[in-house]
Amino acid sequence: MTLDALIAGVSAWFDAALPDHGIYALMAFAFIAGLARGFSGFGAALILIPLGGAIVGPKLISPILLVIDGIATLGMIPPAWRGAN
């Protein structure tokens, strides 16, 4: 399976499974969870998993949060690497 086929399949699933207001609500919940993580350093999962899980289910929202947090953490690696002894 190529990356293009995977992206097309996921996109088709979101289009079929979620109405537009579901996608907008999921984006709003992710934004609020990101604000909480930005201000406090933790808490994104405490907000996004219950709220997003109500829309797409916990089996799908958990990997989504893992990818989002992984990408957000990549930006913190270079400064931490330079500051490490």
N, C-alpha and C positions, 0 to 999 in steps of 0.2 A: 504494500500500500504506500503510495507516494504522499508527500506532505500536502500537495494540492487536493488529492482525493479526500484526505482526512479533514482538511479545512472545509471542503465543500459538503462533506457529510455532517460535520458539526453545525455548519451554517444552516443546512436544510433542517436539521433536527430542531434548532432554536426557532426557525421560522414556523415549523409545523406545531411545535409543542407550546410555544409561548405566544400569546397575543402581544401586541405592541405595548400595552400598559404593563405587562409582566416584565418585559425587558427594561423598560424605563424604571420600574420599581427596583429591579435588581441593580441597575446602575446607580440609583440613588442610595441604596443600602451600602453598596461598595464604596461610594464616595464618603458617606458618613462614617463607615468603618475605617477608611483611610485617614480621615480627620482625627478620629480617636487615637489611631496608632501614631500619627504624626505628633500629636500633643503629648501623649503619655508614654509612647514607646511600646505599648502593648494594647490589647483589647480589640483588635480587628476581628478575631475569631469569635469573641464574645458577642459581637454585634451581628456579623455577617452570617454565621452558621445558623442561628435560629431564624432570622428574618429571610435570608436567602433560601434556607431549607424549606420554608413554607411555600416558596414559589416553585423551585426546581427539584426539591428533594435533597436529603442529606448525602446521598450517594454521589450526586453531581456537584454540590456546592463545596464539599470538602476538598476535592482535587482542584477546583477553581481557586479556592483560597490558598492552597499550597503553591500554585503557580504564581498568583498575584504576590504573595509574601516573598517567594523566592526571587522574583524579578525586582521587587522593592529592596531586598537586602543586597543585591548585587552592587548597587551604588554605594553601599557603605564599606565594601571590602577594600578599595584602594586607600582611603584615609586610615583605616584601621591597620592595614599592612605597613604603611609608612610609620605609624606611631608605635608599632610593636617593637620590643627590644629583642 
